[in-house]
Amino acid sequence: MEDQLRQPGKRVVGTKQVLRAVRDGRAVRVFVSRDADDFIYRQVQAACDEHQVPVTAVDTMEKLGKLCLVGVPTAAAALLS
């Protein structure tokens, strides 16, 4: 699964893009950072619960950013169908 996060065409990075993908039914799994802002964490979790998308928690935003091969800390990312 970590390999899929490294492929730009098969994932989105960032809270807005993740929420859009979940609501559009394109997300098959979401990753959210445990140290993300509580509002963001709850917002992503609620959208995933509503649309029945599995969520995986990642320890830090820095770790998720590195998994996605972006140069900045990342609160959320999603794998696309």
Backbone as JSON Lines, residues from 0, in Angstrom:
{"i":0,"aa":"M","n":[0.81,-1.19,0.0],"ca":[0.0,0.0,0.0],"c":[0.86,1.26,0.0]}
{"i":1,"aa":"E","n":[1.98,1.22,0.69],"ca":[2.87,2.37,0.7],"c":[3.4,2.67,-0.7]}
{"i":2,"aa":"D","n":[3.59,1.62,-1.51],"ca":[4.04,1.84,-2.89],"c":[3.01,2.64,-3.68]}
{"i":3,"aa":"Q","n":[1.73,2.39,-3.44],"ca":[0.69,3.11,-4.15],"c":[0.66,4.58,-3.77]}
{"i":4,"aa":"L","n":[1.03,4.9,-2.54],"ca":[1.07,6.31,-2.12],"c":[2.16,7.08,-2.86]}
{"i":5,"aa":"R","n":[3.14,6.38,-3.39],"ca":[4.24,7.03,-4.1],"c":[3.91,7.32,-5.56]}
{"i":6,"aa":"Q","n":[2.78,6.81,-6.05],"ca":[2.41,6.99,-7.46],"c":[1.42,8.15,-7.6]}
{"i":7,"aa":"P","n":[1.85,9.26,-8.16],"ca":[1.0,10.46,-8.22],"c":[-0.35,10.26,-8.9]}
{"i":8,"aa":"G","n":[-0.45,9.39,-9.89],"ca":[-1.71,9.2,-10.58],"c":[-2.72,8.37,-9.82]}
{"i":9,"aa":"K","n":[-2.28,7.72,-8.75],"ca":[-3.16,6.82,-8.01],"c":[-3.47,7.31,-6.61]}
{"i":10,"aa":"R","n":[-3.14,8.56,-6.33],"ca":[-3.39,9.1,-5.0],"c":[-3.6,10.61,-5.06]}
{"i":11,"aa":"V","n":[-4.21,11.12,-4.01],"ca":[-4.31,12.57,-3.84],"c":[-3.75,12.9,-2.47]}
{"i":12,"aa":"V","n":[-3.23,14.09,-2.33],"ca":[-2.6,14.52,-1.08],"c":[-3.21,15.85,-0.66]}
{"i":13,"aa":"G","n":[-3.5,15.97,0.62],"ca":[-4.06,17.2,1.15],"c":[-5.51,17.02,1.54]}
{"i":14,"aa":"T","n":[-5.91,17.72,2.57],"ca":[-7.24,17.55,3.13],"c":[-8.35,17.83,2.13]}
{"i":15,"aa":"K","n":[-8.27,18.95,1.42],"ca":[-9.34,19.31,0.48],"c":[-9.49,18.27,-0.62]}
{"i":16,"aa":"Q","n":[-8.37,17.83,-1.18],"ca":[-8.42,16.84,-2.26],"c":[-8.92,15.49,-1.74]}
{"i":17,"aa":"V","n":[-8.52,15.12,-0.54],"ca":[-8.97,13.86,0.05],"c":[-10.47,13.9,0.28]}
{"i":18,"aa":"L","n":[-10.97,14.97,0.87],"ca":[-12.41,15.08,1.11],"c":[-13.19,15.05,-0.19]}
{"i":19,"aa":"R","n":[-12.7,15.71,-1.21],"ca":[-13.36,15.7,-2.52],"c":[-13.4,14.28,-3.09]}
{"i":20,"aa":"A","n":[-12.27,13.56,-3.01],"ca":[-12.21,12.2,-3.54],"c":[-13.15,11.27,-2.78]}
{"i":21,"aa":"V","n":[-13.24,11.43,-1.46],"ca":[-14.14,10.6,-0.66],"c":[-15.58,10.87,-1.06]}
{"i":22,"aa":"R","n":[-15.94,12.12,-1.14],"ca":[-17.33,12.5,-1.47],"c":[-17.72,12.12,-2.9]}
{"i":23,"aa":"D","n":[-16.73,12.1,-3.8],"ca":[-17.0,11.72,-5.19],"c":[-16.96,10.21,-5.41]}
{"i":24,"aa":"G","n":[-16.61,9.46,-4.37],"ca":[-16.57,8.01,-4.48],"c":[-15.33,7.48,-5.17]}
{"i":25,"aa":"R","n":[-14.27,8.29,-5.26],"ca":[-13.04,7.86,-5.93],"c":[-12.01,7.29,-4.96]}
{"i":26,"aa":"A","n":[-12.14,7.58,-3.67],"ca":[-11.15,7.12,-2.68],"c":[-11.46,5.69,-2.25]}
{"i":27,"aa":"V","n":[-10.43,4.85,-2.24],"ca":[-10.61,3.47,-1.76],"c":[-10.0,3.26,-0.38]}
{"i":28,"aa":"R","n":[-9.07,4.1,0.02],"ca":[-8.48,4.08,1.35],"c":[-7.92,5.47,1.64]}
{"i":29,"aa":"V","n":[-8.09,5.9,2.87],"ca":[-7.59,7.22,3.29],"c":[-6.57,7.03,4.4]}
{"i":30,"aa":"F","n":[-5.54,7.85,4.35],"ca":[-4.51,7.9,5.39],"c":[-4.58,9.27,6.04]}
{"i":31,"aa":"V","n":[-4.62,9.3,7.36],"ca":[-4.67,10.58,8.07],"c":[-3.64,10.55,9.19]}
{"i":32,"aa":"S","n":[-3.01,11.68,9.41],"ca":[-1.95,11.78,10.42],"c":[-2.55,11.95,11.81]}
{"i":33,"aa":"R","n":[-2.01,11.23,12.75],"ca":[-2.49,11.34,14.14],"c":[-2.21,12.72,14.72]}
{"i":34,"aa":"D","n":[-1.17,13.38,14.24],"ca":[-0.84,14.7,14.79],"c":[-1.44,15.85,13.98]}
{"i":35,"aa":"A","n":[-2.36,15.53,13.08],"ca":[-3.05,16.59,12.33],"c":[-3.96,17.35,13.29]}
{"i":36,"aa":"D","n":[-4.32,18.55,12.88],"ca":[-5.26,19.35,13.65],"c":[-6.51,18.51,13.94]}
{"i":37,"aa":"D","n":[-7.02,18.6,15.15],"ca":[-8.16,17.78,15.56],"c":[-9.38,17.99,14.65]}
{"i":38,"aa":"F","n":[-9.62,19.23,14.24],"ca":[-10.74,19.54,13.35],"c":[-10.59,18.79,12.01]}
{"i":39,"aa":"I","n":[-9.39,18.81,11.47],"ca":[-9.12,18.12,10.2],"c":[-9.29,16.62,10.37]}
{"i":40,"aa":"Y","n":[-8.72,16.08,11.44],"ca":[-8.81,14.64,11.7],"c":[-10.27,14.2,11.78]}
{"i":41,"aa":"R","n":[-11.09,14.94,12.54],"ca":[-12.5,14.59,12.69],"c":[-13.27,14.75,11.39]}
{"i":42,"aa":"Q","n":[-12.94,15.79,10.63],"ca":[-13.62,16.04,9.36],"c":[-13.36,14.89,8.36]}
{"i":43,"aa":"V","n":[-12.14,14.48,8.25],"ca":[-11.77,13.38,7.35],"c":[-12.4,12.08,7.84]}
{"i":44,"aa":"Q","n":[-12.31,11.81,9.13],"ca":[-12.87,10.58,9.69],"c":[-14.39,10.52,9.46]}
{"i":45,"aa":"A","n":[-15.09,11.63,9.66],"ca":[-16.54,11.67,9.48],"c":[-16.93,11.41,8.02]}
{"i":46,"aa":"A","n":[-16.2,12.02,7.09],"ca":[-16.49,11.81,5.67],"c":[-16.26,10.35,5.29]}
{"i":47,"aa":"C","n":[-15.2,9.76,5.8],"ca":[-14.89,8.36,5.49],"c":[-15.93,7.43,6.11]}
{"i":48,"aa":"D","n":[-16.37,7.73,7.31],"ca":[-17.42,6.92,7.94],"c":[-18.71,6.98,7.12]}
{"i":49,"aa":"E","n":[-19.05,8.18,6.69],"ca":[-20.28,8.38,5.93],"c":[-20.25,7.63,4.6]}
{"i":50,"aa":"H","n":[-19.1,7.6,3.95],"ca":[-18.97,6.99,2.63],"c":[-18.33,5.6,2.68]}
{"i":51,"aa":"Q","n":[-18.16,5.07,3.88],"ca":[-17.62,3.72,4.11],"c":[-16.27,3.5,3.44]}
{"i":52,"aa":"V","n":[-15.36,4.46,3.65],"ca":[-13.99,4.36,3.15],"c":[-13.09,4.03,4.33]}
{"i":53,"aa":"P","n":[-12.28,2.98,4.25],"ca":[-11.39,2.63,5.36],"c":[-10.33,3.71,5.6]}
{"i":54,"aa":"V","n":[-10.01,3.91,6.87],"ca":[-9.03,4.92,7.27],"c":[-7.87,4.24,7.97]}
{"i":55,"aa":"T","n":[-6.66,4.65,7.6],"ca":[-5.45,4.19,8.27],"c":[-4.77,5.39,8.9]}
{"i":56,"aa":"A","n":[-4.48,5.3,10.18],"ca":[-3.8,6.39,10.87],"c":[-2.29,6.23,10.71]}
{"i":57,"aa":"V","n":[-1.62,7.35,10.46],"ca":[-0.17,7.4,10.33],"c":[0.34,8.26,11.49]}
{"i":58,"aa":"D","n":[1.49,7.91,12.05],"ca":[1.98,8.58,13.26],"c":[2.1,10.09,13.12]}
{"i":59,"aa":"T","n":[2.78,10.54,12.06],"ca":[3.04,11.98,11.96],"c":[2.77,12.5,10.54]}
{"i":60,"aa":"M","n":[2.56,13.79,10.45],"ca":[2.37,14.42,9.15],"c":[3.66,14.34,8.34]}
{"i":61,"aa":"E","n":[4.8,14.42,8.99],"ca":[6.07,14.31,8.29],"c":[6.21,12.92,7.64]}
{"i":62,"aa":"K","n":[5.84,11.88,8.38],"ca":[5.93,10.52,7.86],"c":[5.0,10.34,6.66]}
{"i":63,"aa":"L","n":[3.78,10.85,6.75],"ca":[2.85,10.73,5.64],"c":[3.34,11.51,4.43]}
{"i":64,"aa":"G","n":[3.9,12.68,4.64],"ca":[4.46,13.45,3.54],"c":[5.58,12.7,2.84]}
{"i":65,"aa":"K","n":[6.43,12.05,3.63],"ca":[7.53,11.26,3.04],"c":[7.0,10.04,2.28]}
{"i":66,"aa":"L","n":[5.98,9.38,2.83],"ca":[5.39,8.24,2.14],"c":[4.82,8.64,0.78]}
{"i":67,"aa":"C","n":[4.29,9.86,0.71],"ca":[3.69,10.36,-0.54],"c":[4.71,11.04,-1.45]}
{"i":68,"aa":"L","n":[5.95,11.09,-1.01],"ca":[7.03,11.74,-1.77],"c":[6.76,13.21,-2.05]}
{"i":69,"aa":"V","n":[6.17,13.9,-1.07],"ca":[6.01,15.35,-1.18],"c":[6.94,15.97,-0.15]}
{"i":70,"aa":"G","n":[7.36,17.17,-0.41],"ca":[8.38,17.79,0.44],"c":[7.84,18.51,1.64]}
{"i":71,"aa":"V","n":[6.56,18.31,1.97],"ca":[5.97,19.01,3.1],"c":[5.18,18.02,3.96]}
{"i":72,"aa":"P","n":[4.98,18.33,5.24],"ca":[4.13,17.49,6.07],"c":[2.7,17.45,5.51]}
{"i":73,"aa":"T","n":[2.06,16.3,5.62],"ca":[0.76,16.09,5.01],"c":[-0.23,15.54,6.05]}
{"i":74,"aa":"A","n":[-1.38,16.19,6.18],"ca":[-2.38,15.74,7.15],"c":[-3.16,14.54,6.65]}
{"i":75,"aa":"A","n":[-3.41,14.49,5.32],"ca":[-4.24,13.4,4.79],"c":[-3.84,13.08,3.36]}
{"i":76,"aa":"A","n":[-4.06,11.82,3.0],"ca":[-3.82,11.35,1.62],"c":[-4.81,10.23,1.35]}
{"i":77,"aa":"A","n":[-5.11,10.01,0.07],"ca":[-6.05,8.95,-0.28],"c":[-5.57,8.2,-1.51]}
{"i":78,"aa":"L","n":[-5.81,6.89,-1.49],"ca":[-5.59,6.07,-2.68],"c":[-6.86,6.12,-3.51]}
{"i":79,"aa":"L","n":[-6.69,6.23,-4.82],"ca":[-7.84,6.34,-5.71],"c":[-8.13,5.04,-6.42]}
{"i":80,"aa":"S","n":[-9.39,4.85,-6.78],"ca":[-9.79,3.65,-7.5],"c":[-9.38,3.74,-8.96]}
